[in-house]
């Protein structure tokens, strides 16, 4: 699966740490998008965290902290960084050429990180976004099942769909609670009762927490889509 950190990369990193530092007293390891490690890679990292070779400091960036195994989280110190304001991040993405319709949603996910936003668009984020909009608008069972099957073939596209859906659910829940437009990331169009939205959001978070363990993606997406559209 593309863009996943695999066990071979962690083993190679651990091997390099066995070498003595030549210019400093401590070695620093930066693991970007550490939540993209699969379960095998995280378990391999855990061994190094438990018994680091010499003086080492590990810095890991994550989008979803709970995607890390509990054993890895228990050996880490969480630092929450202050994000760029959403309106400013959206403007930066638009200026960089991110499509107008999806820029606010991607800004909610990646902030002003143009490179990550461009990668998501390249991986089909705009097409997936439009498909999800049509899903809630048209409420057709055949369309629902076909979309789940198409997205379920790829871990990357499944992850994008779940990320986009998380923003949609958040805004629709806020809208149902009469939140002012300034507190919404997007302009949600679909209609659903609050209980349905809450149940779908809970189901989505449960699935995302299990993504590292390779669930049946198509069936999981089917359940979420059917629940959201009231067809379950």
Secondary structure, 3 states (H helix, E strand, C coil): CCCCECHHHHHHHHHHHCCCCCCCCCEEEEECCHHHECHHHHHHHHHHHHCCCCCEEEEECCCCHHHCCHHHHCCCCCCCCCCCCHHHHHHHHHHCCCCHHHHHHHHHHHCCCHHHHHHHHHCCHHHHHHHHHHHHHHCCHHHHHHHHHHHHCCHHHHHHHHHHHHHHHHHHHHHHCCCCHHHCCCCCCCCCCHHHHHHHHHHHHHHHHCHHHCCCHHHHHHHHHHHHCCCC
